[in-house]
């Protein structure tokens, strides 16, 4: 739990620089003291606050009085600050780490830099803020899972100041990517812009607005609501721009790993409309942006589904340029650099990141975070694409206990393609125990509010494919609900894994499904309308399609059903049927209500919504969603062999 008592703060304010009078600012040291006092007023212990200030001579007396009693108070010079960020803070722990900085800042290429008090005109000592933020998101700062960074500084370009090659690098070591981090950053100025300092009031405009926003937060609550503060700052500056009192445009960055699951998510945005792509040049990406992207992609593993990613990224674009060399990564990127619509390029990069390793994901998302807002790209849409790609799949492998009625259970959790084992049952489980475990593993999700909810998969032997596993009940708000009305529930064939001969056709048919995208294609469906005893052998070939639609009364068990057995052996990744317990006017018509006009790729969600509709008051007894079974078998998400000798892993993560 985050409390004022376990909050730490690093507060910096620089008014006087060794560079001389031309660099002086009237207000940052006073702003730093004001911010430190706000922290103590909210209950943060003074000994948990480090205050580093370099005031103007005329402000030195006031600053000296206001800076007494804090854990450390010193000049804001590179040796002190470097020691704190590089050594002291990484060895500490907090529920919330707050960093406040007021002073001069610049941008060199894509890196934000803040100038130390001992910077001179000939040697501009600086803190690389971009690298520091990356370090704070890594394992180096594992003891600080939640971070709030406020920066009141200009972001003038070094090229405009004539400072090219004049910015020494004194960076920080970056650890491995850390999956549990929530970092919010508010910066006074967007790239190339200046931050207004109100000399007459001895304060920065951004700092003044931030203080107003902090005072606007409900008293007695902790931690401060970063999202609400961000909204307050954005609205106030929008009002000031409309009143023509400033042209300043703040910037915010949000790095979060939802559910502590290792998923890299960046959101970065100016508080005003960014530059439109068509006004910048003939192609997307400036030369420095393109070179930075190439460095990341050259260091990434080879893409597995490059052509499919390209098709998906351009599905809603007319007249999109085709890659000159299909299958070549940079040729594909070059084809997507159309100035008319930047979204396909960034959508492609999000998909590439999701399919790559953790290091590439982190580096590529940092690049997207910096570059996408310059090209008027909706970051919310990119985050939605990323969330869908990283959908959670909870897979249970069930095997009947040979000595009783229980089930031996192994469980895995997948985030997109990354999976790890979370359950090994040492003794047989009852179905009630299995349902309770499903409830525990899905408790973090809200089936109503979450835009992307997990899929529950049961990998079972052939005789269990007809079991009503979607009817297992879990507790939701004190009521028992069937999991099939809360989450997509599918079955998978455990026996198929024992037949390596079907792997190639299984993968090929799955590729046909994914290549079709969201579009409906009747050619992918094989319709079987006769009982197995009446099916001529040549008709079984129809089952060898992407989807086998079994539109006949099926008997319990599968050993007497050559149609489904043939479909599984032929590699069909999808099959759909109704159990025999409900009467049907015509079974084909019932399955057509589910399949017609819908893309096969969306079937798990379609089946969920069909099951939900079947329970609504007034739904007919033969509703298409009742007693509906979906076999949905992804060959690219097959777990490793269970670690039977390991201890029980409940809710473990990599």
Secondary structure, DSSP 8 states (H G I E B T S, - for coil): ---GGGEEEEEEEE---TT-GGG--SSHHHHHHHHHHHHHHTT--GGGEEEEEE--GGGHHHHHHHTTTSSEEE---HHHHHHIIIIIGGG--BSEEEEEEES-EEEETTEEEEE-TT--SSS--EEEHHHHHHHHTBGGGTTB-EEEEEEE---EEHHHHT-TT----------SB-SS-EEEEEESS-TT----EEGGGTEEHHHHHHHHHHHHS-TT-SS--HHHHHHHHHHHHHHHHHTTS-----EEEEEE-GGGSS--EEEEEESS----GGGT-SBSS-HHHHHHHHHHHHTS---SSHHHHHHHHTTT-TT----SSTT-HHHHHHHT-BTT--HHHHHHHHHHHHTS-HHHHHHHHHHHHHHGGGGT--HHHHHHHHHHHT-EEEEEEEEE-TTSS-EEEEEEEEETTEEEEEEE-SS-B-HHHHHHHHHHHTTT--TTT-SS--EEEEEE-GGGTTS-GGG-EEEETTEEEEGGGTSEEEEEESGGGG-GGGHHHHHHHHHHHHHTTT---GGGEEEE-S-GGG--GGGGGGGSSSEEEE-S---SSSTT-HHHHHHHHTT--EEEEE-TTS--S-HHHHHHHHHTTS-GGGHHHHHHHHHHHHTSTT--TT-TTTTEEEEE--TT-------TTS---SS---
